[in-house]
């Protein structure tokens, strides 16, 4: 038997056994982003981050408005000032612009760090709950929806994740006693 023939026989064997194996394989998915937005802790974190953002945006807007006024003031007085004084004022305004840009970057980094810190705790708890769901309902695999191209809606476990997260399981307690979700018979 040639190598190509051996390969084809092996491939056919693997495909036939993997089809039988796939019938016993229970897979589900969750929309982690939706779960984050719909859990109580996720909403609280989002509100907290929104307040921080608004505060930082207000500070940045004030700096930008002040800089804009100074630029307009220079433009009005430009013809009255000596060329050396105009260059000096322009250099001063460039320095202030750089400070505004640095403030913006610092705020972006700060907000990004806070978001990671807040969501990391939530995702860690969600992952624990997903593990509990997988163990209780004999799932071989649960993946994030963002990694999927297609999946049947009955495989979506997001609502169960949110329910358990907002219940006792999300607070570090035991998961509420519920029967495993019914999966429709395979056709």
C-alpha positions in Angstrom: 0.0 0.0 0.0 1.4 3.4 -0.9 1.8 6.2 1.5 -1.0 8.2 -0.1 -3.4 5.2 0.3 -2.3 4.7 3.9 -3.0 8.4 4.6 -6.4 8.2 3.0 -7.4 5.1 5.0 -6.2 6.7 8.2 -8.1 9.9 7.3 -11.4 8.0 6.6 -10.9 6.1 9.9 -10.3 9.3 11.9 -13.3 11.0 10.3 -15.6 8.1 11.0 -14.5 7.8 14.6 -14.5 11.6 15.2 -18.1 11.8 13.9 -19.2 9.2 16.5 -17.1 11.0 19.1 -18.6 14.4 18.2 -22.1 13.0 19.1 -21.0 12.5 22.7 -19.1 15.9 22.8 -21.2 18.6 24.6 -20.1 22.1 23.6 -21.5 25.5 24.6 -20.6 29.1 24.4 -21.0 32.4 26.3 -21.0 36.0 25.3 -18.5 37.3 27.9 -19.0 40.9 26.8 -22.7 40.8 27.1 -22.4 39.0 30.5 -20.1 41.7 31.7 -22.6 44.4 30.7 -25.5 42.6 32.2 -24.2 41.4 35.6 -24.8 43.6 38.6 -21.0 44.0 39.2 -20.4 44.8 35.5 -23.0 47.5 35.6 -21.5 49.0 38.8 -18.0 48.9 37.3 -19.3 50.5 34.1 -20.9 53.3 36.1 -17.8 53.8 38.2 -15.6 54.0 35.1 -18.1 56.4 33.4 -17.9 58.8 36.4 -14.1 58.6 36.3 -14.1 59.3 32.6 -16.5 62.3 32.9 -14.3 63.8 35.7 -11.2 63.4 33.6 -12.9 64.7 30.5 -14.1 67.8 32.4 -10.5 68.5 33.5 -9.2 68.0 29.9 -12.0 70.2 28.4 -11.0 73.0 30.8 -7.4 72.8 29.8 -8.3 72.7 26.1 -10.7 75.7 26.5 -8.0 77.7 28.3 -5.5 76.9 25.6 -8.0 77.8 22.9 -8.6 81.2 24.5 -4.9 81.9 24.7 -4.5 81.0 21.0 -7.4 83.3 20.1 -5.9 86.1 22.3 -2.5 85.8 20.6 -4.2 85.8 17.1 -5.9 89.1 18.1 -2.8 90.7 19.4 -0.4 89.3 16.8 -0.1 92.5 14.8 0.5 94.6 17.9 3.4 92.4 19.2 7.0 92.3 18.0 8.0 89.2 16.1 10.2 88.1 19.0 7.3 88.3 21.4 5.0 86.4 19.0 7.6 83.6 18.7 7.9 83.5 22.5 4.1 83.3 22.9 3.9 80.6 20.2 6.6 78.5 22.0 4.7 79.0 25.3 1.5 77.8 23.7 3.2 74.7 22.1 4.5 73.8 25.6 0.9 74.1 27.0 -0.4 72.0 24.1 2.1 69.3 24.9 1.0 69.4 28.5 -2.6 69.0 27.4 -1.6 66.0 25.2 0.3 64.5 28.1 -2.7 64.9 30.4 -4.9 63.1 27.8 -2.4 60.2 27.5 -2.1 59.9 31.2 -5.9 59.9 31.6 -6.2 57.2 28.9 -3.7 55.0 30.6 -5.3 55.5 34.0 -8.8 54.7 32.7 -7.5 51.7 30.8 -5.8 50.4 33.9 -8.9 50.9 36.0 -11.0 49.1 33.5 -8.7 46.1 33.4 -8.6 46.0 37.2 -12.4 46.1 37.5 -13.1 43.7 34.7 -10.4 41.2 35.7 -12.2 40.5 39.0 -15.5 40.0 37.2 -14.1 37.8 34.5 -12.3 35.7 37.1 -15.6 35.0 38.9 -17.3 34.3 35.6 -14.6 31.8 34.6 -15.2 30.0 37.9 -18.9 29.9 37.3 -18.4 28.7 33.7 -16.2 25.9 35.1 -19.0 25.0 37.6 -21.6 24.9 34.7 -19.3 22.7 32.6 -18.7 20.3 35.4 -22.4 20.1 36.5 -23.8 19.7 33.0 -20.9 17.6 31.5 -19.7 20.1 28.9 -16.5 19.1 27.2 -15.9 22.7 26.1 -17.4 26.2 26.6 -16.0 29.0 24.4 -16.4 32.7 24.1 -18.8 33.8 21.4 -16.3 36.3 20.0 -14.2 33.3 18.8 -17.1 31.8 16.9 -18.2 32.1 13.3 -21.4 30.2 13.9 -23.2 28.4 16.7 -26.8 27.3 17.2 -28.6 29.6 19.7 -29.5 26.7 22.0 -25.8 26.3 22.8 -25.7 29.8 24.3 -25.1 29.7 28.1 -24.8 33.4 28.6 -28.2 33.8 30.4 -27.3 31.0 32.8 -23.9 32.6 33.5 -25.5 35.9 34.2 -28.2 34.3 36.4 -25.7 32.4 38.4 -23.3 35.3 38.7 -26.0 37.6 40.0 -27.2 34.8 42.4 -25.2 33.2 45.1 -22.6 31.7 42.8 -21.4 35.2 41.8 -21.0 36.2 45.4 -18.6 33.4 46.2 -21.3 31.2 47.6 -22.6 27.9 46.4 -24.4 27.8 43.1 -28.1 27.6 43.3 -29.4 24.1 43.0 -30.9 23.9 39.5 -31.3 21.0 37.2 -29.0 20.9 34.3 -30.2 22.7 31.2 -32.0 20.4 28.8 -30.4 20.1 25.4 -32.6 19.1 22.5 -32.2 15.5 21.2 -29.7 15.2 18.4 -31.2 14.5 15.0 
